[in-house]
Amino acid sequence: MDVFKDIDYRQPYSPQDYPVFKSPSDNLYIQYSINTSNPNLVVRAETCRATPTNRPYDTPQYVFIADGCDKDETIRHYSYGMSSVHRFSIQALRVLSERGFVYLHCDLVVCHRYDPNSICTRNTSCSPRDRRDVDERSQDVSGMYALSFGPVMKGKESADKSAEAHSEAVNARLVGSLIGFVCLSVVLIGALVYMIHRARRPRSDPA
C-alpha cells in the first residue's frame, strides 16, 4: 500500500519521506494492490482506519472503510470493478487526530475473480441491502493482509516548508542579481582600463 504525492499517482512517498505533512484540506492519494501473475485474483480493502500509533488495532480509531463499504463522504475512487490495483483518496482532515498525527491501516482481502458472492464484487458505496447481506456473502478468499503506513502529520509544517521554498527562491534571485552585477562590473572595469591605456598612449607628431 502506498500514498502518492498527487492525483497523477506517479510518485509515491518513500519510507524516507515520512512523516508526511498534510494540511487539513489536502487529500491523501492511496493505492493498494497485489503482486501476482494469476489474473484470476483481485483485491479489495475490507477495512481501513486511522489510529494514533503504528498499531493497527489501537484506539481511538477512525474507520473510513468497513466491510468493503465507504464510511466517509470525502472518499473518491479512481479505479473500479474487480482489479488487482485500486486507487482512492480521502481528505486529510477526516483522519488527522487531535494529536496532529496518525497512522493509516487497511485490511485487504484477495478474492477469486469469478466468485459472484465475494466481498470484492460489492459496490464501494454499498446499498443498505449490501450491508444487510454482508454476513451471507461467500468468504471464498485466497488471503487477507494487513498493511500500514505513516505517520501523517498535521500541516503546520507545510507553512514552514512554504516559507523555506520562498526563501530559496529569494536567495536564487539574489544570487542571479549578484552574478549579473559582477559581470557588469567586469565589463565596466575592462572598458575603463582600455580608455586609460588609450589615453596614455603617446601620440605621433604630425609630419
Order of alpha helices (4+ residues) and beta strands (2+ residues): beta-beta-beta-beta-beta-beta-beta-beta-alpha-beta-alpha-beta-alpha
